[in-house]
Amino acid sequence: MTDSDVTACCERGCGRPQFDRFPTCCTRCVGPDGPHSLDCNFKCGGGFEDAPGAAPWVRPLSVPNGFCVEGCGRKKVGGFDTCCKSCPFLIKQNGRPGHDCICDIHDNG
């Protein structure tokens, strides 16, 4: 077995493998309790999280410094506590995070 055969774990401690060249499993991960991107569970061998009978999104108990206070896993923007205006609005409206185009572009680098 070589180093290239070993997949490193997500730097946020959730236990899932890193995705591609990134240090985390997905853009939404903030730790062991999630949340995770919709396709993260699928990439790790499970089903999509929005599949029938799947548990709803749950806000994490704590958020690392520098990340959106809503617990979506994205970094804060500017002097604000959130990543974008859509995140808290969509959590309130739909019970799960959602983001605008600018936030998606910023988050995907």
Contact map, one row per residue, 1 for C-alpha under 8 A:
1110110000000000000000000000000000000000000000000000000000000000000000000000000000000000000000000000000000000
1111110000000000000000000000000000000000000000000000000000000000000000000000000000000000000000000000000000000
1111110000000000000000000000000000000000000000000000000000000000000000000000000000000000000000000000000000000
0111111000000000000000000000000000000000000000000000000000000000000000000000000000000000000000000000000000000
1111111000000000000000000000000000000000000000000000000000000000000000000000000000000000000000000000000000000
1111111100000000000000000000000000000000000000000000000000000000000000000000000000000000000000000000000000000
0001111110000000110000000000000000000000000000000000000000000000000000000000000000000000000000000000000000000
0000011111000000110000000000000000000000000000000000000000000000000000000000000000000000000000000000000000000
0000001111101111110000011000000000000000000000000000000000000000000000000000000000000000000000000000000000000
0000000111111111110000111000000000000000000000000000000000000000000000000000000000000000000000000000000000000
0000000011111100010000110000000000000000000000000000000000000000000000000000000000000000000000000000000000000
0000000001111100000000010000111100000000000000000000000000000000000000000000000000000000000000000000000000000
0000000011111111000000000000001100000000000000000000000000000000000000000000000000000000000000000000000000000
0000000011111111000000000000101111000000000000000000000000000000000000000000000000000000000000000000000000000
0000000011001111100000000000000100000000000000000000000000000000000000000000000000000000000000000000000000000
0000000011001111110000001000000000000000000100000000000000000000000000000000000000000000000000000000000000000
0000001111000011111000011000000000000000000100000000000000000000000000000000000000000000000000000000000000000
0000001111100001111111111100000000000000000000000000000000000000000000000000000000000000000000000000000000000
0000000000000000111111111100000000000000000000000000000000000000000000000000000000000000000000000000000000000
0000000000000000011111000000000000000000000000000000000000000000000000000000000000000000000000000000000000000
0000000000000000011111100000000000000000000000000000000000000000000000000000000000000000000000000000000000000
0000000000000000011111111000000000000000000000000000000000000000000000000000000000000000000000000000000000000
0000000001100000011011111000000000000000000000000000000000000000000000000000000000000000000000000000000000000
0000000011110000111001111110100000000000000000000000000000000000000000000000000000000000000000000000000000000
0000000011000001111001111110100000000001000000000000000000000000000000000000000000000000000000000000000000000
0000000000000000011000011111100000011001000000000000000000000000000000000000000000000000000000000000000000000
0000000000000000000000011111100000011000000000000000000000000000000000001100000000000000000000000000000000110
0000000000000000000000000111110001111000000000000000000000000000000000011100000000000000000000000000000000000
0000000000010100000000011111111001111000000000000000000000000000000000011000000000000000000000000000000000000
0000000000010000000000000001111111100000000000000000000000010011000000111000000000000000000000000000000000000
0000000000011100000000000000111111100000000000000000000000000000000000000000000000000000000000000000000000000
0000000000011110000000000000011111000000000000000000000000000000000000000000000000000000000000000000000000000
0000000000000100000000000000011111100000000000000000000000010000000000000000000000000000000000000000000000000
0000000000000100000000000001111111110000000000000000000001010000000000000000000000000000000000000000000000000
0000000000000000000000000001111011111000000000000000000011110000000000111000000000000000000000000000000000000
0000000000000000000000000111100001111101100000000000000000000000000000000000000000000000000000000000000000000
0000000000000000000000000111100000111111100000000000000000000000000000000000000000000000000000000000000000000
0000000000000000000000000000000000011111110000011100000000000000000000000000000000000000000000000000000000000
0000000000000000000000000000000000001111111000011000000000000000000000000000000000000000000000000000000000000
0000000000000000000000001100000000011111111100010000000000000000000000000000000000000000000000000000000000000
0000000000000000000000000000000000011111111111111000000000000000000000000000000000000000000000000000000000000
0000000000000000000000000000000000000111111111111000000000000000000000000000000000000000000000000000000000000
0000000000000000000000000000000000000011111111000000000000000000000000000000000000000000000000000000000000000
0000000000000001100000000000000000000001111111000000000000000000000000000000000000000000000000000000000000000
0000000000000000000000000000000000000000111111100000000000000000000000000000000000000000000000000000000000000
0000000000000000000000000000000000000000111111110000000000000000000000000000000000000000000000000000000000000
0000000000000000000000000000000000000000110011111010000000000000000000000000000000000000000000000000000000000
0000000000000000000000000000000000000111110001111110000000000000000000000000000000000000000000000000000000000
0000000000000000000000000000000000000110110000111110011000000000000000000000000000000000000000000000000000000
0000000000000000000000000000000000000100000000011111011100000000000000000000000000000000000000000000000000000
0000000000000000000000000000000000000000000000111111110000000000000000000000000000000000000000000000000000000
0000000000000000000000000000000000000000000000000111110000000000000000000000000000000000000000000000000000000
0000000000000000000000000000000000000000000000000011111000000000000000000000000000000000000000000000000000000
0000000000000000000000000000000000000000000000001111111100000000000000000000000000000000000000000000000000000
0000000000000000000000000000000000000000000000001100111110000000000000000000000000000000000000000000000000000
0000000000000000000000000000000000000000000000000100011111000000000000000000000000000000000000000000000000000
0000000000000000000000000000000000100000000000000000001111100000000000000000000000000000000000110000000000000
0000000000000000000000000000000001100000000000000000000111110000000000000000000000000000000000010000000000000
0000000000000000000000000000000000100000000000000000000011111000000001110000000000000000000000000000000000000
0000000000000000000000000000010011100000000000000000000001111110000000100000000000000000000000000000000000000
0000000000000000000000000000000000000000000000000000000000111110000000000000000000000000000000000000000000000
0000000000000000000000000000000000000000000000000000000000011111000000100000000000000000000000000000000000000
0000000000000000000000000000010000000000000000000000000000011111101110101000000000000000000000000000000000000
0000000000000000000000000000010000000000000000000000000000000111111000000000000000000000000000000000000000000
0000000000000000000000000000000000000000000000000000000000000011111000000000000000000000000000000000000000000
0000000000000000000000000000000000000000000000000000000000000001111100000011000000000000000000000000000000000
0000000000000000000000000000000000000000000000000000000000000011111110101111000011100000000000000000000000000
0000000000000000000000000000000000000000000000000000000000000010011111111111000011100000000000000000000000000
0000000000000000000000000000000000000000000000000000000000000010001111110001000011000000000000000000000000000
0000000000000000000000000000000000000000000000000000000000100000000111110000000001000011000000001000000000000
0000000000000000000000000000010000100000000000000000000000110110001111111100000000000000000000000000000000000
0000000000000000000000000001110000100000000000000000000000100000000111111100000000000010000000001000000000000
0000000000000000000000000011110000100000000000000000000000000010001100111110000000000000000000000000000000000
0000000000000000000000000011000000000000000000000000000000000000001100111111000000100000000000000000000000100
0000000000000000000000000000000000000000000000000000000000000000011100001111100001100000000000000000000000100
0000000000000000000000000000000000000000000000000000000000000000011110000111111111110000000000000000000000000
0000000000000000000000000000000000000000000000000000000000000000000000000011111111110000000000000000000000000
0000000000000000000000000000000000000000000000000000000000000000000000000001111100000000000000000000000000000
0000000000000000000000000000000000000000000000000000000000000000000000000001111110000000000000000000000000000
0000000000000000000000000000000000000000000000000000000000000000000000000001111111100000000000000000000000000
0000000000000000000000000000000000000000000000000000000000000000001110000001101111100000000000000000000000000
0000000000000000000000000000000000000000000000000000000000000000001111000011100111111011000000000000000000000
0000000000000000000000000000000000000000000000000000000000000000001100000111100111111010000000000000001000000
0000000000000000000000000000000000000000000000000000000000000000000000000001100001111110000000000011001000000
0000000000000000000000000000000000000000000000000000000000000000000000000000000001111111100000000011000000000
0000000000000000000000000000000000000000000000000000000000000000000000000000000000011111110000001111000000000
0000000000000000000000000000000000000000000000000000000000000000000001010000000001111111111000001110000000000
0000000000000000000000000000000000000000000000000000000000000000000001000000000001001111111100001000000000000
0000000000000000000000000000000000000000000000000000000000000000000000000000000000001111111110000000000000000
0000000000000000000000000000000000000000000000000000000000000000000000000000000000000111111111111110000000000
0000000000000000000000000000000000000000000000000000000000000000000000000000000000000011111111111100000000000
0000000000000000000000000000000000000000000000000000000000000000000000000000000000000001111111110000000000000
0000000000000000000000000000000000000000000000000000000000000000000000000000000000000000111111100000000000000
0000000000000000000000000000000000000000000000000000000000000000000000000000000000000000011111111000000000000
0000000000000000000000000000000000000000000000000000000010000000000000000000000000000000011111111000000000000
0000000000000000000000000000000000000000000000000000000011000000000000000000000000000000011101111100000000000
0000000000000000000000000000000000000000000000000000000000000000000001010000000000000111011001111110000000000
0000000000000000000000000000000000000000000000000000000000000000000000000000000000000110011000011111000000000
0000000000000000000000000000000000000000000000000000000000000000000000000000000000011110010000001111101100000
0000000000000000000000000000000000000000000000000000000000000000000000000000000000011100000000000111111100000
0000000000000000000000000000000000000000000000000000000000000000000000000000000000000000000000000011111110000
0000000000000000000000000000000000000000000000000000000000000000000000000000000000000000000000000001111111000
0000000000000000000000000000000000000000000000000000000000000000000000000000000000110000000000000011111111100
0000000000000000000000000000000000000000000000000000000000000000000000000000000000000000000000000011111111110
0000000000000000000000000000000000000000000000000000000000000000000000000000000000000000000000000000111111111
0000000000000000000000000000000000000000000000000000000000000000000000000000000000000000000000000000011111111
0000000000000000000000000010000000000000000000000000000000000000000000000110000000000000000000000000001111111
0000000000000000000000000010000000000000000000000000000000000000000000000000000000000000000000000000000111111
0000000000000000000000000000000000000000000000000000000000000000000000000000000000000000000000000000000011111
